[in-house]
Amino acid sequence: MKVKTPRLVIMALFASSFCLAGVHSGLKEAIDNNDIKKAETLVKKMGVSDIYCPATLSWTDAQKIYGNYFIENPKKMGTKCDAEFVAAYDKIACTSKNEIPLCMERMRAVPVSEWQVYLDRIQKNKLHVGAESYKASETTKEKMTSSEKRECTGAIKAQKMLITQYENELQKGLSQDENFASSAAGVKFQYSADSLKEIVAKNEKNCRAGVKEVEKTVTKTISRNLLAPALHVLYKYLEGVINKPFEFNEKNRYLLASYLLLVGNDSEFPSEDSYIEKIKEAYSNTADVEDGLILESCRLYPRIDKKFQNQVELDLFSCEKTLGKYNVDCNQWSKELKIEVTPSVNGTNVISYRCNGINWVTLSAMEYELGPCDKERKNSRKIHEGNYYGCNGKEWTQLPSEIEYLTYGKPCDKSTENKTIKNVKKSTALVCKAGKWRFRMIDKNQVLVQSRQIGNHVWNVENVDVNIPNSFCPAQTGNEKHCQEYSRLYYYGEARNVCPTGWRLPTMDDVYDLNDAMASRAQASKNHFGKYPGAFRDNQGNDKQSMTINYFWLKGDEESLLAGKVFVVDSAESAMPIAVEESSWGLPVRCIRE
């Protein structure tokens, strides 16, 4: 009878066996208990092939257990071992020649800029110095026997006879055809004769000396840089930063020094003479040399400026001055420091840099004036040369108008409908209406006055109602409450003091601009300049109201001693200024934003 095993039990057993299959349980237990001898026995004698290297295992014990496994399979350490085990090995990496493959693998696992600790160990332990043996052919001379000397003399005699035969054939051909020497047969005879003459001359010398040439295969040894692949990677990194003004910091200077020391005469950088030729070529073509080329050559060859001057007899550049120009550290203490440098030998251009606390960053002319735009300054705003700019966290962008500048970073949408930003210049507010921020004047009673952008200016689109001495409501309207309905009236002397700071009475030029704007918008937004009816006091002292015309004061022309001007808006939305007498007219006030 078969008994069915529940599915959950089967799955649990499978999962358990799978987990145990990850690492041999006996090996794991031995290493966890620090029984290194047992672990070594399991691997070397019992054939356990699993790799288990926890943080508690030392590198010395790992070598006892696994032998040269990690040295022969360097990439396995990063995938098989705990990070703590790898970090512990890194503290002693690159100290033994038999660990060079593993040393280079650990170097590849970190950024090149962090290689200095490994390079110092390589240099101290001379790990880069190695040798390579190879087979090569070598010709030596040995003493001839008497019989060999006779054979040599006979061979020379036969070779000379053959030379004579070639020369006779050549002369015979020339006697029959003067162009025979350039023919295929003539060239062959001449070449054969000349080649044999060289062989005869060499053999005659050996025969007289009684020696013969013998070719042997010998073993030769040449020096080899065992770290060449890693040093090539270091070269590519240095190649990318050596001509950068501020990226070549103290860390990179040490890396370059280590590279040049470890590669010796096998540096992949061009020679000093090659840089001199590049500088000469650049200057002869443009009468200028960029600092990038000067920096690169001076960092590799600190006395190249002196050698250049001796060769060319021209004091074109100074390594000390050029390197010093960019020898300003950027750190938390120099954060926000800004400097300007001329990046070539003739100094015609200027580049601005700013320290962000870690690195130097290039600034545009605008960024130099406004300051940097980064995440810390997001939504900040500034005015530059009369234009408005906002920082979006990456760069300064020009804003189309002052209202976008004043509300930059403050959205106007359904969630902020009717939200008011007050105290802009203490006399202006911004109100969110229908998805747009709109200006409002704050009068001297701290009341918001309806305002609107019309043409080139922001105008009040309702009359100002500020109760000051000598201001009044139209008598025919009944009482003070009607000031709000019809308008409070002012004589010109008082009208000049009604608009708050940042606002003013309109001028005649403003009227013409307003008239043009209303003419183009009349059909789309009729009566957009303000409500009717209006009121005024005429030159006879009569208070009147109008259903079709708005009068209000304009700024007077003091030079011509005109008391003021009045602006008329009729039902067709047209405008015209007229002269009035100050003492006899009482008119409303509308302000325009400065």
SEBA-400162 format. One record per residue (C-alpha): z, x, y negated; chain; residue number from 1. Coordinates in steps of 0.5 Angstrom, whole numbers, plus 500, padded with zeros to 3 digits. Each point is the difference from the previous one (the first is absolute). Example, Ala and Ser with C-alpha at 12.3 -4.5 7.8 and 13.67 -1.06 7.14 Angstrom:
REM SEBA-400162
((516 525 509) A 1)
((498 502 493) A 2)
***
This chain:
REM SEBA-400162
((500 500 500) A 1)
((498 503 493) A 2)
((505 499 494) A 3)
((497 499 494) A 4)
((502 505 494) A 5)
((501 496 494) A 6)
((495 502 494) A 7)
((505 503 495) A 8)
((503 504 505) A 9)
((494 503 502) A 10)
((498 501 493) A 11)
((507 504 498) A 12)
((499 504 506) A 13)
((493 502 498) A 14)
((503 502 493) A 15)
((506 504 503) A 16)
((495 504 504) A 17)
((495 501 494) A 18)
((506 502 495) A 19)
((502 505 506) A 20)
((493 503 501) A 21)
((500 502 492) A 22)
((505 506 502) A 23)
((502 503 507) A 24)
((508 497 500) A 25)
((502 506 503) A 26)
((497 505 495) A 27)
((503 495 495) A 28)
((507 500 503) A 29)
((500 508 501) A 30)
((498 501 492) A 31)
((504 495 497) A 32)
((506 503 504) A 33)
((498 507 498) A 34)
((499 502 507) A 35)
((494 505 499) A 36)
((500 503 506) A 37)
((499 494 504) A 38)
((494 498 495) A 39)
((497 506 501) A 40)
((500 499 508) A 41)
((497 493 499) A 42)
((494 503 496) A 43)
((499 506 503) A 44)
((501 499 507) A 45)
((500 493 501) A 46)
((494 499 496) A 47)
((502 495 495) A 48)
((495 499 495) A 49)
((504 496 495) A 50)
((501 503 493) A 51)
((507 498 497) A 52)
((502 503 494) A 53)
((506 497 496) A 54)
((503 502 493) A 55)
((506 503 505) A 56)
((495 505 503) A 57)
((499 507 497) A 58)
((494 504 500) A 59)
((503 505 504) A 60)
((502 495 506) A 61)
((493 497 499) A 62)
((496 506 502) A 63)
((505 501 506) A 64)
((498 493 502) A 65)
((493 500 498) A 66)
((498 507 500) A 67)
((493 501 495) A 68)
((499 492 500) A 69)
((500 499 493) A 70)
((497 507 498) A 71)
((494 498 505) A 72)
((500 493 497) A 73)
((502 500 493) A 74)
((498 493 498) A 75)
((505 497 506) A 76)
((506 502 496) A 77)
((499 495 494) A 78)
((498 495 505) A 79)
((505 501 506) A 80)
((506 502 496) A 81)
((506 497 496) A 82)
((499 501 492) A 83)
((506 504 500) A 84)
((498 505 506) A 85)
((494 501 496) A 86)
((504 501 493) A 87)
((504 505 504) A 88)
((494 504 503) A 89)
((497 500 493) A 90)
((506 504 497) A 91)
((498 506 505) A 92)
((493 499 500) A 93)
((495 506 499) A 94)
((505 505 502) A 95)
((497 502 507) A 96)
((493 502 501) A 97)
((499 497 507) A 98)
((502 493 496) A 99)
((494 501 495) A 100)
((496 494 503) A 101)
((506 496 499) A 102)
((502 503 493) A 103)
((493 498 497) A 104)
((500 493 503) A 105)
((507 499 496) A 106)
((497 502 494) A 107)
((494 495 501) A 108)
((505 495 501) A 109)
((503 501 492) A 110)
((496 500 494) A 111)
((497 507 498) A 112)
((504 500 494) A 113)
((507 501 504) A 114)
((497 506 504) A 115)
((504 505 497) A 116)
((506 500 504) A 117)
((495 501 506) A 118)
((496 506 497) A 119)
((506 503 498) A 120)
((502 501 507) A 121)
((493 502 502) A 122)
((500 505 495) A 123)
((507 503 502) A 124)
((499 500 508) A 125)
((492 502 499) A 126)
((498 494 504) A 127)
((493 501 497) A 128)
((499 507 503) A 129)
((496 500 506) A 130)
((495 504 504) A 131)
((494 498 504) A 132)
((496 504 506) A 133)
((493 499 502) A 134)
((495 504 504) A 135)
((494 504 496) A 136)
((495 505 502) A 137)
((501 507 498) A 138)
((495 506 500) A 139)
((503 507 501) A 140)
((497 507 502) A 141)
((501 504 506) A 142)
((498 507 502) A 143)
((494 500 504) A 144)
((499 504 507) A 145)
((495 505 501) A 146)
((495 495 504) A 147)
((501 495 494) A 148)
((498 505 495) A 149)
((494 502 504) A 150)
((498 492 500) A 151)
((502 499 493) A 152)
((495 506 498) A 153)
((494 497 505) A 154)
((501 493 497) A 155)
((499 503 493) A 156)
((494 504 502) A 157)
((497 493 503) A 158)
((502 496 494) A 159)
((497 505 495) A 160)
((493 500 504) A 161)
((500 492 499) A 162)
((501 501 493) A 163)
((494 504 500) A 164)
((496 495 504) A 165)
((502 494 495) A 166)
((498 505 494) A 167)
((493 502 503) A 168)
((499 492 502) A 169)
((501 499 492) A 170)
((496 505 498) A 171)
((494 498 504) A 172)
((501 493 498) A 173)
((500 502 493) A 174)
((493 504 501) A 175)
((497 494 502) A 176)
((503 495 495) A 177)
((503 502 494) A 178)
((504 493 500) A 179)
((503 502 507) A 180)
((507 502 498) A 181)
((501 492 497) A 182)
((498 497 507) A 183)
((504 498 505) A 184)
((499 506 505) A 185)
((500 505 494) A 186)
((507 497 498) A 187)
((503 501 507) A 188)
((497 507 501) A 189)
((504 502 493) A 190)
((506 496 502) A 191)
((501 503 507) A 192)
((499 507 498) A 193)
((505 500 494) A 194)
((505 496 505) A 195)
((499 506 505) A 196)
((501 505 495) A 197)
((507 498 498) A 198)
((502 500 507) A 199)
((497 507 501) A 200)
((504 502 494) A 201)
((506 497 503) A 202)
((499 503 507) A 203)
((498 507 498) A 204)
((507 500 496) A 205)
((504 498 506) A 206)
((496 505 505) A 207)
((502 506 495) A 208)
((507 498 500) A 209)
((500 498 507) A 210)
((503 493 500) A 211)
((498 493 502) A 212)
((502 493 497) A 213)
((504 496 504) A 214)
((501 492 499) A 215)
((507 498 502) A 216)
((503 493 500) A 217)
((507 501 496) A 218)
((506 495 498) A 219)
((501 500 492) A 220)
((506 497 496) A 221)
((499 497 493) A 222)
((506 497 496) A 223)
((500 493 499) A 224)
((504 495 496) A 225)
((503 495 505) A 226)
((502 495 494) A 227)
((492 500 498) A 228)
((499 492 501) A 229)
((507 498 496) A 230)
((498 505 495) A 231)
((493 497 499) A 232)
((504 493 499) A 233)
((504 504 495) A 234)
((494 503 496) A 235)
((497 493 500) A 236)
((506 497 496) A 237)
((501 506 495) A 238)
((492 499 499) A 239)
((502 493 497) A 240)
((505 502 496) A 241)
((499 507 497) A 242)
((496 498 494) A 243)
((504 494 498) A 244)
((504 501 494) A 245)
((507 497 502) A 246)
((499 499 507) A 247)
((501 507 502) A 248)
((507 500 500) A 249)
((506 505 502) A 250)
((499 498 507) A 251)
((493 501 500) A 252)
((500 507 497) A 253)
((505 502 506) A 254)
((495 497 505) A 255)
((494 504 497) A 256)
((504 506 500) A 257)
((502 499 508) A 258)
((493 498 501) A 259)
((497 507 497) A 260)
((505 504 504) A 261)
((499 497 506) A 262)
((492 500 500) A 263)
((500 507 497) A 264)
((492 502 499) A 265)
((498 493 503) A 266)
((501 496 495) A 267)
((495 494 499) A 268)
((501 500 493) A 269)
((494 504 496) A 270)
((501 507 498) A 271)
((502 502 493) A 272)
((493 502 498) A 273)
((498 494 502) A 274)
((504 496 495) A 275)
((498 505 495) A 276)
((493 498 501) A 277)
((501 493 500) A 278)
((504 501 493) A 279)
((494 504 497) A 280)
((495 495 502) A 281)
((504 494 497) A 282)
((501 503 494) A 283)
((493 503 499) A 284)
((498 492 501) A 285)
((504 497 496) A 286)
((504 505 496) A 287)
((507 497 503) A 288)
((504 500 506) A 289)
((504 494 503) A 290)
((507 502 501) A 291)
((499 498 508) A 292)
((496 506 501) A 293)
((505 504 496) A 294)
((506 497 504) A 295)
((497 501 507) A 296)
((498 507 498) A 297)
((506 502 497) A 298)
((505 497 505) A 299)
((496 504 506) A 300)
((499 507 496) A 301)
((505 500 494) A 302)
((497 506 497) A 303)
((493 498 500) A 304)
((500 499 493) A 305)
((501 507 499) A 306)
((494 502 505) A 307)
((495 495 497) A 308)
((502 503 493) A 309)
((498 507 503) A 310)
((494 498 503) A 311)
((497 495 495) A 312)
((503 504 493) A 313)
((502 493 498) A 314)
((507 497 499) A 315)
((499 493 502) A 316)
((506 497 503) A 317)
((507 502 502) A 318)
((503 498 507) A 319)
((507 501 496) A 320)
((499 495 495) A 321)
((496 495 504) A 322)
((505 500 506) A 323)
((505 499 495) A 324)
((497 494 497) A 325)
((501 496 506) A 326)
((507 503 502) A 327)
((504 494 497) A 328)
((504 497 506) A 329)
((500 492 501) A 330)
((507 498 502) A 331)
((505 494 499) A 332)
((502 504 494) A 333)
((493 501 497) A 334)
((498 493 501) A 335)
((496 497 495) A 336)
((498 506 497) A 337)
((493 501 497) A 338)
((496 506 499) A 339)
((493 501 497) A 340)
((496 506 503) A 341)
((493 503 499) A 342)
((497 500 507) A 343)
((495 506 498) A 344)
((499 507 497) A 345)
((497 497 494) A 346)
((505 495 499) A 347)
((495 494 497) A 348)
((503 494 504) A 349)
((507 498 501) A 350)
((504 497 506) A 351)
((506 496 500) A 352)
((505 500 506) A 353)
((507 496 501) A 354)
((505 502 505) A 355)
((502 494 504) A 356)
((506 503 503) A 357)
((497 503 506) A 358)
((493 502 498) A 359)
((495 501 494) A 360)
((495 494 498) A 361)
((494 500 496) A 362)
((501 496 494) A 363)
((494 497 496) A 364)
((500 500 492) A 365)
((503 493 500) A 366)
((505 501 505) A 367)
((502 507 496) A 368)
((501 495 494) A 369)
((503 494 504) A 370)
((504 504 505) A 371)
((499 499 508) A 372)
((498 493 503) A 373)
((504 500 507) A 374)
((504 495 504) A 375)
((506 501 496) A 376)
((496 498 493) A 377)
((497 494 503) A 378)
((499 495 495) A 379)
((502 504 494) A 380)
((495 500 494) A 381)
((498 504 494) A 382)
((495 500 494) A 383)
((496 506 500) A 384)
((495 501 494) A 385)
((500 492 498) A 386)
((499 498 507) A 387)
((505 497 505) A 388)
((501 503 507) A 389)
((504 497 506) A 390)
((502 505 506) A 391)
((499 496 507) A 392)
((503 506 504) A 393)
((494 504 501) A 394)
((497 501 493) A 395)
((500 497 493) A 396)
((495 494 499) A 397)
((498 498 493) A 398)
((502 493 499) A 399)
((495 495 496) A 400)
((505 498 495) A 401)
((507 500 497) A 402)
((502 494 504) A 403)
((498 503 506) A 404)
((504 506 498) A 405)
((506 496 498) A 406)
((501 497 506) A 407)
((497 505 505) A 408)
((504 500 507) A 409)
((502 493 498) A 410)
((496 494 504) A 411)
((498 494 497) A 412)
((499 494 505) A 413)
((503 494 503) A 414)
((507 503 502) A 415)
((501 503 492) A 416)
((497 494 497) A 417)
((503 499 493) A 418)
((504 506 501) A 419)
((501 503 493) A 420)
((500 508 498) A 421)
((504 500 493) A 422)
((502 506 495) A 423)
((493 503 500) A 424)
((501 503 494) A 425)
((505 495 499) A 426)
((496 495 497) A 427)
((495 499 505) A 428)
((500 497 507) A 429)
((496 499 506) A 430)
((499 494 504) A 431)
((497 499 507) A 432)
((495 494 499) A 433)
((495 498 506) A 434)
((500 507 503) A 435)
((499 503 493) A 436)
((505 504 495) A 437)
((500 497 493) A 438)
((503 502 494) A 439)
((505 496 496) A 440)
((503 502 493) A 441)
((507 500 500) A 442)
((502 497 493) A 443)
((506 502 496) A 444)
((503 494 503) A 445)
((499 503 507) A 446)
((495 494 501) A 447)
((494 502 504) A 448)
((494 498 496) A 449)
((494 498 504) A 450)
((494 506 499) A 451)
((494 501 503) A 452)
((495 506 501) A 453)
((494 498 496) A 454)
((494 505 498) A 455)
((503 507 499) A 456)
((507 497 498) A 457)
((506 496 503) A 458)
((501 494 495) A 459)
((506 495 499) A 460)
((496 493 502) A 461)
((506 496 497) A 462)
((503 501 493) A 463)
((507 504 499) A 464)
((506 496 499) A 465)
((505 504 497) A 466)
((505 497 495) A 467)
((501 505 494) A 468)
((501 499 493) A 469)
((495 497 496) A 470)
((496 498 506) A 471)
((500 492 501) A 472)
((497 494 504) A 473)
((494 496 497) A 474)
((504 494 496) A 475)
((495 495 502) A 476)
((502 501 508) A 477)
((507 497 499) A 478)
((505 506 502) A 479)
((501 507 503) A 480)
((498 497 507) A 481)
((493 500 498) A 482)
((500 507 499) A 483)
((499 501 507) A 484)
((494 495 500) A 485)
((496 501 494) A 486)
((503 507 498) A 487)
((505 504 496) A 488)
((497 502 493) A 489)
((501 506 496) A 490)
((498 503 493) A 491)
((496 507 501) A 492)
((506 504 498) A 493)
((504 497 506) A 494)
((495 500 505) A 495)
((499 508 499) A 496)
((507 500 504) A 497)
((499 495 505) A 498)
((497 504 506) A 499)
((504 504 504) A 500)
((500 508 501) A 501)
((493 501 504) A 502)
((497 494 497) A 503)
((497 499 493) A 504)
((496 495 496) A 505)
((492 500 502) A 506)
((495 503 495) A 507)
((493 498 498) A 508)
((497 505 505) A 509)
((504 496 505) A 510)
((498 494 498) A 511)
((492 502 501) A 512)
((502 503 507) A 513)
((504 493 502) A 514)
((494 496 497) A 515)
((495 504 505) A 516)
((505 499 506) A 517)
((500 492 499) A 518)
((493 499 499) A 519)
((499 503 507) A 520)
((505 497 503) A 521)
((500 493 497) A 522)
((496 496 505) A 523)
((505 503 506) A 524)
((507 499 496) A 525)
((499 495 494) A 526)
((506 501 495) A 527)
((503 506 504) A 528)
((502 502 493) A 529)
((506 495 499) A 530)
((502 493 500) A 531)
((499 495 495) A 532)
((502 497 495) A 533)
((502 505 495) A 534)
((503 500 493) A 535)
((500 504 493) A 536)
((502 499 493) A 537)
((494 500 495) A 538)
((500 504 493) A 539)
((502 493 497) A 540)
((507 500 504) A 541)
((497 495 505) A 542)
((502 500 507) A 543)
((495 498 505) A 544)
((498 500 507) A 545)
((493 501 503) A 546)
((498 497 507) A 547)
((494 505 500) A 548)
((502 506 496) A 549)
((505 506 501) A 550)
((502 504 494) A 551)
((504 506 500) A 552)
((501 507 496) A 553)
((497 506 501) A 554)
((502 507 497) A 555)
((498 501 493) A 556)
((496 505 497) A 557)
((506 504 496) A 558)
((495 504 496) A 559)
((496 494 497) A 560)
((507 497 499) A 561)
((497 493 504) A 562)
((506 497 502) A 563)
((498 498 507) A 564)
((494 497 504) A 565)
((500 493 504) A 566)
((496 499 506) A 567)
((497 494 502) A 568)
((499 498 507) A 569)
((496 493 500) A 570)
((498 496 506) A 571)
((494 504 502) A 572)
((504 506 501) A 573)
((497 504 494) A 574)
((504 504 495) A 575)
((500 503 493) A 576)
((505 503 495) A 577)
((501 497 493) A 578)
((504 503 494) A 579)
((506 496 498) A 580)
((505 501 495) A 581)
((507 502 503) A 582)
((504 496 495) A 583)
((497 493 502) A 584)
((498 500 507) A 585)
((505 499 506) A 586)
((497 502 507) A 587)
((502 501 507) A 588)
((500 507 503) A 589)
((497 502 506) A 590)
((501 507 502) A 591)
((496 505 504) A 592)
((502 506 504) A 593)
((500 507 498) A 594)
***
